[in-house]
Amino acid sequence: MTLTNRQLLLQSRPKGLLAPGDLQISESPVPELKEGQALAKVKYLSIDPTMRVWMVADTYLPIVPIGEVMRAIGFAEIVESRHPDYKKGDRVSGLTGLQDYVIIDKSAKTFFQKLPKVPFVSDTVFLGALGTNGLTAFFGMEIAAPKKGDTLVVSAAAGATGSIAGQIGKIHGCRVVGIAGTDEKCAWITKDLGFDGAVNYKHPDWKEKLAAATPNGIDIDFENVGGEIMQEVVNRMNLHGRVVVCGFISGYTKADPNMVSLGTVIVKRLHIQGFLILDYASRFVEAATQLGQWKMFGKLKDRETIVEGLEKAPEAINMLFTGGNIGKLVVKV
Ligand SMILES: NC(=O)c1ccc[n+]([C@@H]2O[C@H](COP(=O)([O-])OP(=O)(O)OC[C@H]3O[C@@H](n4cnc5c(N)ncnc54)[C@H](OP(=O)(O)O)[C@@H]3O)[C@@H](O)[C@H]2O)c1
């Protein structure tokens, strides 16, 4: 029986949020497997802010060409194999793209990681807390070099990366304050995740609330947002504070991102470091093992927002920029 593959192709480069038609669904038969290939059924797709960047710019990865399947990380299961490294039933994560099926080809350079079946652990955790976001939080917090008693501020704090970064801060004995866009998110990070404080940046007095929540200044900024939020946090940094630049989501949908004025960096002798999770690939197993242990012992909690249906992926991408997700945003294919 010939299988049909639905694919979301990039048809135009979005301006602002994705508009209908920027990604369009197309159907084609799955080709016969050649020697050295495996066919994987995509089960879950990781919805990441960087996808919006891949649509419009050459950055650390090349821009997605018009007419091609939109790049995305996914969780998939091998359904047929003529590839020496995979057998039917193997579970993998990697760059599956926004589609139902992906062919893993021995001769291509695409990277897929085999995943274990862990009792009582959902498959989607390998896209979030034990996947890219958990690893990003882990290595970002390693750069932050947290010390007991430091005040750590995390922006996009109820998101996939921020929620884990804040909890790692708590494990290291920091006083952790999160910035998020709804009262529900603020309640989740303080009541369930143990953050010491939370500030809803959509309230008009959020700057005063941030000052009240950080009476001794800020030692570490785990920066996910950029723009006005980062500016306010940087203004409150203590001498020799560390700013870990993980992402600038407030700028990804804008042609002219609101940049931060960095005069304070000199006066406060701040240490600013950007990083990309790709650079830490050789240490993923070490970090995932540590994250898994923390999760097992209840020190790390995670939450997911699951959107059903491949065709809903464009709406899901927009949810990242309107704050529609709590924790990891995933599309169930
Ligand atoms: N450096 C790396 O290797 C790396 C790897 C992964 C992710 N990242 C970065 O980490 C950040 C978080 O990514 P994620 O995947 O964990 O997404 P996420 O935090 O789960 O989702 C994005 C969240 O950002 C907040 N947000 C969106 N636009 C905003 C704005 N204009 N101002 C303030 N908050 C805004 C929204 O929450 P609110 O309701 O709070 O607004 C939204 O829920 C992104 O900047 C991403 O690019 C970097």
PDBQT file of the ligand as one rigid body, heavy atoms in Angstrom, charges set to zero:
ROOT
HETATM    1  N1  LIG A 401      20.408  29.714  22.361  1.00  0.00    +0.000 N 
HETATM    2  C1  LIG A 401      19.838  28.552  22.049  1.00  0.00    +0.000 C 
HETATM    3  O1  LIG A 401      20.499  27.596  21.640  1.00  0.00    +0.000 OA
HETATM    4  C2  LIG A 401      18.353  28.421  22.217  1.00  0.00    +0.000 A 
HETATM    5  C3  LIG A 401      17.733  27.154  22.157  1.00  0.00    +0.000 A 
HETATM    6  C4  LIG A 401      16.346  27.081  22.386  1.00  0.00    +0.000 A 
HETATM    7  C5  LIG A 401      15.607  28.246  22.619  1.00  0.00    +0.000 A 
HETATM    8  N2  LIG A 401      16.262  29.446  22.629  1.00  0.00    +0.000 N 
HETATM    9  C6  LIG A 401      15.535  30.696  22.896  1.00  0.00    +0.000 C 
HETATM   10  O2  LIG A 401      14.888  30.582  24.154  1.00  0.00    +0.000 OA
HETATM   11  C7  LIG A 401      13.753  31.435  24.165  1.00  0.00    +0.000 C 
HETATM   12  C8  LIG A 401      12.548  30.627  24.639  1.00  0.00    +0.000 C 
HETATM   13  O3  LIG A 401      12.289  29.608  23.697  1.00  0.00    +0.000 OA
HETATM   14  P1  LIG A 401      11.298  28.399  24.027  1.00  0.00    +0.000 P 
HETATM   15  O4  LIG A 401      11.412  27.434  22.933  1.00  0.00    +0.000 OA
HETATM   16  O5  LIG A 401      11.541  27.956  25.413  1.00  0.00    +0.000 OA
HETATM   17  O6  LIG A 401       9.880  29.094  23.899  1.00  0.00    +0.000 OA
HETATM   18  P2  LIG A 401       8.809  29.307  25.056  1.00  0.00    +0.000 P 
HETATM   19  O7  LIG A 401       9.449  30.138  26.119  1.00  0.00    +0.000 OA
HETATM   20  O8  LIG A 401       8.207  28.009  25.426  1.00  0.00    +0.000 OA
HETATM   21  O9  LIG A 401       7.695  30.150  24.299  1.00  0.00    +0.000 OA
HETATM   22  C9  LIG A 401       7.922  31.483  23.990  1.00  0.00    +0.000 C 
HETATM   23  C10 LIG A 401       7.350  32.418  25.076  1.00  0.00    +0.000 C 
HETATM   24  O10 LIG A 401       7.967  33.704  24.929  1.00  0.00    +0.000 OA
HETATM   25  C11 LIG A 401       7.115  34.687  25.450  1.00  0.00    +0.000 C 
HETATM   26  N3  LIG A 401       7.113  35.845  24.539  1.00  0.00    +0.000 N 
HETATM   27  C12 LIG A 401       6.821  35.844  23.214  1.00  0.00    +0.000 A 
HETATM   28  N4  LIG A 401       6.919  37.085  22.700  1.00  0.00    +0.000 NA
HETATM   29  C13 LIG A 401       7.265  37.897  23.735  1.00  0.00    +0.000 A 
HETATM   30  C14 LIG A 401       7.510  39.301  23.862  1.00  0.00    +0.000 A 
HETATM   31  N5  LIG A 401       7.414  40.133  22.810  1.00  0.00    +0.000 N 
HETATM   32  N6  LIG A 401       7.832  39.787  25.086  1.00  0.00    +0.000 NA
HETATM   33  C15 LIG A 401       7.930  38.952  26.154  1.00  0.00    +0.000 A 
HETATM   34  N7  LIG A 401       7.717  37.623  26.109  1.00  0.00    +0.000 NA
HETATM   35  C16 LIG A 401       7.384  37.102  24.912  1.00  0.00    +0.000 A 
HETATM   36  C17 LIG A 401       5.702  34.080  25.523  1.00  0.00    +0.000 C 
HETATM   37  O11 LIG A 401       5.327  33.942  26.897  1.00  0.00    +0.000 OA
HETATM   38  P3  LIG A 401       4.668  35.165  27.733  1.00  0.00    +0.000 P 
HETATM   39  O12 LIG A 401       3.233  34.814  27.941  1.00  0.00    +0.000 OA
HETATM   40  O13 LIG A 401       5.462  35.160  28.969  1.00  0.00    +0.000 OA
HETATM   41  O14 LIG A 401       4.805  36.396  26.900  1.00  0.00    +0.000 OA
HETATM   42  C18 LIG A 401       5.862  32.687  24.918  1.00  0.00    +0.000 C 
HETATM   43  O15 LIG A 401       5.058  31.706  25.540  1.00  0.00    +0.000 OA
HETATM   44  C19 LIG A 401      13.586  31.986  22.753  1.00  0.00    +0.000 C 
HETATM   45  O16 LIG A 401      14.154  33.281  22.698  1.00  0.00    +0.000 OA
HETATM   46  C20 LIG A 401      14.413  31.014  21.922  1.00  0.00    +0.000 C 
HETATM   47  O17 LIG A 401      14.873  31.577  20.718  1.00  0.00    +0.000 OA
HETATM   48  C21 LIG A 401      17.595  29.546  22.427  1.00  0.00    +0.000 A 
ENDROOT
TORSDOF 0
